[in-house]
């Protein structure tokens, strides 16, 4: 039995970052429910990532680090997102490990 949604193993010390493709965002807000420290809906109804200083990052393709204690919440956000627009990738090589383009 093959499991399609299995993500590659990520080491505990692996730095990860997350970004949202607003072109695909449905504005459902699931991400902000799972990880409000990382995601927020703006007045345009779309989700964006936030900086470590809680600043909304509205530039296209803006990334923010994934804090290790919030990794499970961020991964659950990516898995449950109806727009498949949340991308989590390794910082060192840019490979997506969770999200629609995960290998």
C-alpha positions as CSV (number, residue, x, y, z in Angstrom):
1,X,0.0,0.0,0.0
2,X,1.5,3.3,-1.1
3,X,0.8,6.4,1.0
4,X,0.7,9.5,-1.2
5,X,0.6,12.2,1.5
6,X,3.7,10.9,3.5
7,X,6.2,13.7,3.7
8,X,10.0,13.0,3.7
9,X,11.6,12.7,7.1
10,X,12.8,16.0,8.5
11,X,15.5,16.0,11.1
12,X,14.7,17.6,14.5
13,X,17.4,20.3,13.9
14,X,16.3,21.0,10.3
15,X,15.4,24.7,9.7
16,X,12.1,25.0,7.9
17,X,10.2,28.0,6.4
18,X,6.6,28.4,5.3
19,X,4.9,30.5,2.7
20,X,1.4,30.8,1.2
21,X,0.4,31.1,-2.4
22,X,-2.3,33.7,-2.2
23,X,-3.4,33.0,-5.7
24,X,-4.7,29.6,-4.5
25,X,-5.9,30.7,-1.0
26,X,-9.6,30.1,-0.4
27,X,-9.7,32.3,2.7
28,X,-11.1,29.4,4.7
29,X,-8.9,30.3,7.7
30,X,-8.0,26.8,8.8
31,X,-4.4,27.7,8.9
32,X,-5.0,30.6,11.3
33,X,-7.1,28.3,13.5
34,X,-4.3,25.7,13.7
35,X,-1.3,28.1,14.0
36,X,-2.4,31.7,14.8
37,X,1.2,32.5,15.7
38,X,2.3,31.8,12.1
39,X,-0.8,32.5,9.9
40,X,-3.4,35.3,9.8
41,X,-6.2,36.4,7.5
42,X,-5.9,39.9,6.2
43,X,-8.8,42.3,5.4
44,X,-8.6,41.0,1.8
45,X,-9.9,37.6,3.1
46,X,-6.6,35.8,2.3
47,X,-4.1,34.1,4.6
48,X,-0.6,35.4,5.0
49,X,2.4,34.3,7.1
50,X,3.6,36.4,10.0
51,X,7.1,37.3,11.0
52,X,8.6,36.3,14.4
53,X,7.6,39.9,15.4
54,X,3.9,39.2,14.6
55,X,4.1,41.4,11.5
56,X,1.9,40.3,8.5
57,X,4.1,39.6,5.5
58,X,2.1,40.5,2.5
59,X,4.7,40.4,-0.2
60,X,4.2,37.6,-2.7
61,X,6.2,34.5,-1.8
62,X,7.1,35.9,1.7
63,X,8.4,33.2,4.0
64,X,8.7,32.9,7.7
65,X,10.6,30.4,9.9
66,X,8.6,27.5,11.3
67,X,9.2,27.4,15.1
68,X,9.9,23.8,16.1
69,X,7.2,23.8,18.8
70,X,4.6,24.8,16.1
71,X,5.8,22.4,13.4
72,X,2.9,19.9,13.9
73,X,0.3,22.8,13.8
74,X,1.9,24.2,10.6
75,X,2.0,20.7,9.0
76,X,-1.6,20.1,9.9
77,X,-2.5,23.5,8.3
78,X,-0.8,22.5,5.1
79,X,-2.5,19.1,5.1
80,X,-6.0,20.5,5.8
81,X,-5.8,23.6,3.6
82,X,-8.7,23.3,1.0
83,X,-6.7,25.6,-1.4
84,X,-3.5,23.5,-1.2
85,X,-1.6,26.7,-0.9
86,X,0.6,26.3,2.1
87,X,4.2,25.3,1.4
88,X,6.8,24.2,4.0
89,X,10.3,23.8,2.8
90,X,13.8,23.2,4.1
91,X,15.8,26.3,4.4
92,X,19.2,24.7,3.4
93,X,18.1,23.5,0.0
94,X,14.6,24.9,-0.7
95,X,13.0,21.4,-1.0
96,X,9.3,21.4,-0.1
97,X,8.7,18.8,2.6
98,X,5.0,19.5,3.4
99,X,2.4,20.9,1.0
100,X,1.2,20.4,-2.5
101,X,4.7,20.2,-4.1
102,X,6.3,17.9,-1.4
103,X,8.4,15.2,-3.0
